[in-house]
């Protein structure tokens, strides 16, 4: 039996201020199979550290007004930031939106 590492491809889509911070609308990541959204966010923050303070509070908890969708479903109704990623997942990050 081999312990060959397997990888998946995950796409992160960024909207509004997150798009402005990164200057990217879409970023592809190669993650190890079994990775979680939290692990994906750590990789994203390594590239764009200023996103961390926008998405997490000083207790390292997801800010309540941030919406993260996995393939169109809010992760609050899945496994939260511990939601497991599978190959081809699209993760959308939405900052708070003001309007009138």
Long-range contacts (C-beta under 8 A, 24 or more apart in sequence): 5-32, 5-33, 6-32, 6-33, 7-31, 7-32, 7-33, 8-32, 8-33, 8-35, 8-85, 8-86, 8-87, 8-88, 8-89, 9-87, 9-88, 10-35, 10-40, 10-85, 10-87, 10-88, 10-89, 10-90, 10-91, 11-89, 11-90, 11-91, 12-40, 12-44, 12-90, 12-91, 12-92, 12-93, 13-90, 13-91, 13-92, 13-93, 14-93, 15-92, 15-93, 15-94, 15-95, 16-94, 16-95, 16-97, 17-54, 17-95, 18-51, 18-54, 18-93, 18-94, 18-95, 21-48, 21-50, 21-51, 21-54, 22-47, 22-48, 22-51, 31-85, 33-87, 34-84, 35-84, 35-85, 36-79, 36-81, 36-82, 36-83, 36-84, 36-85, 37-68, 37-70, 37-75, 37-80, 37-81, 37-82, 37-83, 37-85, 37-91, 38-81, 38-82, 40-85, 40-91, 41-81, 54-95, 55-93, 65-95, 65-96, 66-93, 66-94, 66-95, 66-96, 67-92, 67-93, 67-94, 68-92, 68-93, 68-94, 69-94
